[in-house]
Amino acid sequence: MSTFPFQDAILVAIFALVVGVTIGGALIAALSTRIIRGVSGLMLCCMGLGGLYYFLNSPFLALMEILIYVGAVCVTIVFGVMLSEPDEPAHEESRRHAVLWGGAALLVSLVILGGVAHLGLRGPWQEPAARVSDGSVQAIGLALLTTYSLPFELISIVLLVAILGALVIARSGRTKE
């Protein structure tokens, strides 16, 4: 029994708010036509994900989500947009292609969502493990350096290649014809 009579209702309301911020931010990021608004939606979505990590009793992952994605990735995108040259206006033909590709992407997304929902609702679920990690810094560090050391190192290589690719693209895009 909780000491505060409305404690469970308040927690549900806060959880619903965090989920709403996450979904709202994702919709803004996906549906906006201006990149700054899209990045703002991405920031909101990442803040909501940080809140969801906190509800999963993992405050370290919540803070890392906010620090890395909001504090580094989104700010880097904003600086990249501010330093880039403005695009030329879009033509009517490219708009028709965008609508066509957007419809195709929506159709593929709905098929994937339907498949994942079907597997989630009808698929066999394993029983949870007897001991669940507490999400502490020690448990995460131990898992990264023992169980998940190879994927952790592969992610760092993929990020390095992505940074080098972005530098090559940015370097070639700066030359005037």
C-alpha positions in Angstrom: 0.0 0.0 0.0 1.4 3.4 -1.0 1.7 6.1 1.6 0.3 8.8 -0.8 -3.3 8.0 -1.9 -2.9 9.1 -5.5 0.7 8.0 -6.0 -0.2 5.3 -8.6 -2.4 7.7 -10.6 0.3 10.3 -10.6 2.9 7.8 -11.9 0.5 6.7 -14.6 -0.1 10.3 -15.6 3.6 11.0 -15.7 4.3 7.9 -17.8 1.5 8.9 -20.2 3.1 12.3 -20.5 6.5 10.8 -21.3 5.0 8.5 -23.9 3.1 11.4 -25.4 6.3 13.5 -25.6 8.1 10.6 -27.2 5.4 9.9 -29.8 4.8 13.6 -30.5 8.5 14.3 -31.0 8.8 11.3 -33.3 5.9 12.6 -35.4 7.3 16.1 -35.5 10.7 14.7 -36.6 9.2 12.4 -39.3 6.6 14.7 -40.7 8.2 18.2 -40.6 9.4 19.7 -43.9 12.0 22.0 -42.3 15.1 20.4 -40.9 15.3 22.6 -37.8 11.8 21.5 -36.8 12.7 17.9 -37.5 15.8 18.2 -35.2 13.6 19.8 -32.6 11.2 16.8 -32.8 14.2 14.5 -32.6 15.3 16.3 -29.4 11.8 15.9 -27.9 11.7 12.2 -28.9 15.1 11.6 -27.3 14.0 13.4 -24.1 11.0 11.1 -23.9 13.1 8.1 -24.5 15.3 9.2 -21.6 12.2 9.4 -19.5 11.2 5.9 -20.5 14.6 4.6 -19.6 14.1 6.2 -16.2 10.8 4.4 -15.8 12.6 1.1 -16.6 14.8 1.8 -13.5 17.9 2.7 -15.5 18.8 6.3 -14.6 22.3 5.9 -16.1 20.9 5.0 -19.6 18.4 7.8 -19.2 21.1 10.4 -18.6 23.3 9.0 -21.4 20.4 9.1 -23.8 19.9 12.8 -23.0 23.6 13.6 -22.9 24.6 11.8 -26.1 21.6 12.2 -28.4 20.2 15.6 -27.3 23.5 17.1 -26.2 25.7 15.9 -29.0 23.9 14.5 -32.0 21.1 17.1 -32.2 23.4 20.0 -31.5 25.8 18.8 -34.2 23.0 18.5 -36.7 21.9 22.1 -35.8 25.4 23.4 -36.3 25.7 21.5 -39.6 22.5 23.1 -40.8 23.6 26.5 -39.8 27.0 26.1 -41.6 25.6 24.7 -44.8 24.5 26.6 -47.8 20.7 27.0 -48.6 19.2 24.5 -51.0 17.7 25.5 -54.3 13.9 25.5 -54.5 12.3 22.2 -55.2 10.7 21.6 -58.6 7.2 20.3 -59.1 8.5 16.9 -60.5 10.6 16.3 -57.4 7.5 17.0 -55.2 5.6 14.3 -57.1 8.4 11.9 -56.6 8.5 12.8 -52.9 4.8 12.0 -52.5 5.2 8.7 -54.4 8.2 7.7 -52.2 6.4 8.8 -49.1 3.5 6.6 -49.9 5.7 3.7 -50.6 7.6 4.2 -47.3 4.3 4.4 -45.5 3.1 1.2 -47.0 6.3 -0.6 -46.2 6.2 0.8 -42.6 2.7 -0.5 -42.1 3.6 -3.9 -43.4 6.6 -4.0 -41.0 4.4 -2.7 -38.1 1.8 -5.4 -38.8 4.4 -8.1 -38.9 6.0 -7.0 -35.6 2.6 -6.6 -33.9 1.6 -10.1 -35.1 4.8 -11.6 -33.7 4.5 -9.7 -30.5 0.9 -10.8 -29.9 1.0 -14.4 -31.2 4.6 -15.4 -30.9 5.9 -17.6 -28.1 7.5 -15.6 -25.3 10.3 -17.0 -23.1 10.1 -16.7 -19.4 12.2 -13.9 -18.0 15.6 -14.8 -16.5 15.8 -15.4 -12.8 18.2 -12.5 -12.2 17.6 -9.2 -14.0 20.3 -6.6 -14.1 19.7 -3.6 -12.0 20.8 -1.2 -14.7 23.6 0.3 -12.6 26.8 1.6 -14.0 28.7 -1.4 -12.8 26.3 -3.9 -14.4 26.4 -2.0 -17.7 30.2 -1.7 -17.7 30.5 -5.4 -16.9 28.1 -6.4 -19.7 29.9 -4.1 -22.2 33.3 -5.5 -21.3 32.4 -9.1 -21.2 29.2 -10.3 -22.9 28.8 -7.5 -25.4 32.5 -6.5 -26.1 32.5 -7.5 -29.8 29.3 -5.6 -30.7 30.5 -2.6 -28.6 33.8 -2.5 -30.7 31.9 -3.0 -34.0 29.7 -0.1 -33.2 32.7 2.1 -32.7 34.1 1.1 -36.1 30.7 1.8 -37.8 30.6 5.2 -36.1 34.2 5.9 -37.3 33.3 5.0 -40.9 30.2 7.2 -40.7 32.2 10.2 -39.5 34.8 9.7 -42.3 32.0 9.4 -44.8 30.3 12.6 -43.6 33.7 14.4 -43.8 34.2 13.2 -47.4 30.6 14.2 -48.4 31.0 17.6 -46.6 34.4 18.2 -48.3 33.2 17.5 -51.8 30.0 19.5 -51.2 31.9 22.7 -50.4 33.5 23.2 -53.8 32.0 25.8 -56.1 31.5 24.9 -59.8 
